[in-house]
Structure formats: C-alpha cells, structure tokens
Amino acid sequence: MNSAAQNAPQRAMLTTLRQRREFLRLASQGRKVAMPGLVLQAAPTLAQKKTGLQPSGQHNTPQQNAPQIRVGFTASKKVGNAVARNRAKRRLRALAADIIGRHGQKGTDYVLIARAQTNERKLADLQKDLCMALSKLSLWRDE
C-alpha cells in the first residue's frame, strides 16, 4: 500500500434515517447550510436511554454502543419527476458514502436535500459543495 492510502481517513459505517420524526427533528433543531447543488442539515444524534436490560437474546456489542453517522436523503417535486428525484438521491448517496463516510463527525445525523441543480451539476462541483457545507458547519474531520 502506498502512504497516501494509509494516511486517508477510514470510512465510517453510515446508517440511513428512515422515520419522518428524525427528518423533522433535524429540520427544527439542526443547523443547515444551502449550497448551489444541495442543502445539508446536521444535528447531534439523540442519546438513547441506557437501561442495562436488553430484550432476551440481545446483547450490547461495542459496535452498537459506538457513535455512528446517520444520513437521510430527500428530494422534493421541485427537483423534477420521479426519475429525476431518484437520480438526485442516488447522486447524494454516493457523495455521502464517500465524503461524509470519511470526513463526517461520528455521533451526528445528517440530511442531504436535493436542489433543482443537483442533477445538472458536475460530480466534482457537488463534492465541493458538500465539503464546503461540512466546513461551514464545523463538522469536517481530517483524521
């Protein structure tokens, strides 16, 4: 392996936000920054109550207790028809896996919102938008 690959930050495992209340929490309590190709919302992950008692057959593992990065994706009808919205979300998923997986803060929830220009922008420009958005929110991690 070359030294550049060894010095690159490891990708964190991303979990997808799926419940509406999680999206609403980030919209109301989180910070956001709008860029030409996307909007990024971020907020700390809510700490779950630790009771010490687990349902039968389930045990706490270090991976379950470790802070994780959760990401949600959304595209409104302003982006276009269903085909355009799905394409925009696919592009945002690829960005999140690459950039947020490497440089995002653990223990933080993110929502990436597609804009009308998401599908027309070059991938390099979208990457710059996401990197700049993370920097503006002081969530860039260089580890």
C-alpha positions as CSV (number, residue, x, y, z in Angstrom):
1,M,0.0,0.0,0.0
2,N,1.2,3.5,-0.7
3,S,1.5,6.1,2.0
4,A,-1.4,8.2,0.7
5,A,-3.8,5.3,1.1
6,Q,-2.6,4.7,4.6
7,N,-3.0,8.4,5.6
8,A,-6.5,8.6,4.2
9,P,-9.3,8.6,6.9
10,Q,-11.2,5.3,7.2
11,R,-14.8,5.4,6.1
12,A,-17.3,5.2,8.8
13,M,-20.4,2.9,8.5
14,L,-23.4,5.0,7.5
15,T,-26.9,4.3,8.7
16,T,-29.9,5.6,6.8
17,L,-32.5,7.8,8.5
18,R,-35.9,6.5,7.6
19,Q,-38.5,7.8,10.0
20,R,-40.3,11.1,9.4
21,R,-39.7,12.3,13.0
22,E,-36.0,12.1,12.6
23,F,-36.1,14.3,9.5
24,L,-38.4,16.8,11.3
25,R,-36.0,16.9,14.3
26,L,-33.1,17.8,12.1
27,A,-35.2,20.4,10.3
28,S,-36.3,22.1,13.6
29,Q,-33.3,21.6,15.9
30,G,-30.4,21.1,13.5
31,R,-28.2,23.6,11.7
32,K,-28.3,23.9,7.9
33,V,-26.3,25.4,5.1
34,A,-27.5,25.8,1.5
35,M,-25.1,25.3,-1.4
36,P,-25.9,25.5,-5.1
37,G,-26.2,21.7,-5.5
38,L,-27.6,20.6,-2.2
39,V,-28.7,21.6,1.3
40,L,-27.1,20.0,4.3
41,Q,-28.8,19.8,7.7
42,A,-26.9,18.4,10.7
43,A,-27.6,17.8,14.4
44,P,-26.1,15.6,17.1
45,T,-27.6,12.1,17.4
46,L,-30.1,11.8,20.3
47,A,-28.6,9.7,23.1
48,Q,-30.7,6.7,23.7
49,K,-31.6,5.7,27.2
50,K,-29.4,3.0,28.6
51,T,-31.3,0.8,30.9
52,G,-28.8,-2.0,31.1
53,L,-31.6,-4.5,30.4
54,Q,-31.8,-5.9,26.9
55,P,-34.6,-7.9,25.4
56,S,-33.9,-11.6,25.7
57,G,-31.3,-12.9,23.3
58,Q,-29.8,-9.5,22.6
59,H,-26.5,-8.3,23.9
60,N,-24.7,-4.9,23.7
61,T,-21.7,-5.1,21.4
62,P,-19.1,-2.4,21.1
63,Q,-20.3,-1.6,17.6
64,Q,-23.8,-1.0,18.9
65,N,-22.6,1.4,21.6
66,A,-20.1,3.3,19.4
67,P,-21.3,6.6,18.0
68,Q,-22.4,6.3,14.4
69,I,-23.1,8.6,11.5
70,R,-26.7,8.6,10.3
71,V,-27.7,10.1,6.9
72,G,-31.1,10.9,5.3
73,F,-31.8,11.9,1.8
74,T,-34.7,13.8,0.4
75,A,-35.8,15.4,-2.9
76,S,-39.0,17.3,-3.4
77,K,-41.0,17.7,-6.6
78,K,-39.1,20.9,-7.3
79,V,-36.2,18.6,-8.4
80,G,-38.4,17.1,-11.1
81,N,-40.4,13.9,-11.8
82,A,-39.8,10.6,-10.0
83,V,-36.9,9.7,-12.3
84,A,-35.1,12.9,-11.6
85,R,-35.7,12.7,-7.9
86,N,-34.4,9.2,-7.7
87,R,-31.3,10.2,-9.8
88,A,-30.6,13.1,-7.4
89,K,-30.9,10.9,-4.4
90,R,-28.6,8.3,-5.9
91,R,-26.0,11.1,-6.5
92,L,-26.4,12.3,-2.9
93,R,-26.0,8.7,-1.6
94,A,-22.7,8.3,-3.5
95,L,-21.5,11.7,-2.1
96,A,-22.4,10.8,1.4
97,A,-20.7,7.4,1.3
98,D,-17.5,9.0,0.1
99,I,-17.3,12.3,1.8
100,I,-19.4,12.0,5.0
101,G,-18.2,8.5,5.5
102,R,-14.6,9.7,5.5
103,H,-14.9,13.2,6.9
104,G,-18.2,13.4,8.9
105,Q,-18.4,13.7,12.7
106,K,-19.4,10.5,14.4
107,G,-22.5,10.9,16.6
108,T,-24.1,13.3,14.1
109,D,-27.2,13.0,12.0
110,Y,-27.2,14.5,8.5
111,V,-29.9,15.1,6.0
112,L,-28.9,15.9,2.4
113,I,-31.7,17.7,0.4
114,A,-31.5,17.7,-3.4
115,R,-32.0,21.0,-5.2
116,A,-33.1,21.7,-8.7
117,Q,-29.5,22.0,-9.8
118,T,-28.4,18.7,-8.2
119,N,-28.7,16.6,-11.4
120,E,-27.2,19.2,-13.7
121,R,-24.1,19.9,-11.6
122,K,-20.9,18.0,-12.2
123,L,-20.0,15.5,-9.6
124,A,-16.8,17.4,-8.7
125,D,-18.9,20.5,-8.1
126,L,-21.3,18.5,-5.9
127,Q,-18.3,17.2,-3.9
128,K,-17.0,20.7,-3.4
129,D,-20.5,21.8,-2.3
130,L,-20.7,19.0,0.3
131,C,-17.1,19.6,1.6
132,M,-17.8,23.3,1.9
133,A,-21.1,22.7,3.7
134,L,-19.4,20.4,6.2
135,S,-16.7,23.1,6.8
136,K,-19.2,25.8,7.3
137,L,-21.0,23.7,9.9
138,S,-17.6,23.0,11.6
139,L,-18.2,19.3,11.1
140,W,-15.2,18.5,8.9
141,R,-12.9,15.8,10.3
142,D,-9.4,15.3,8.9
143,E,-8.5,12.1,10.8
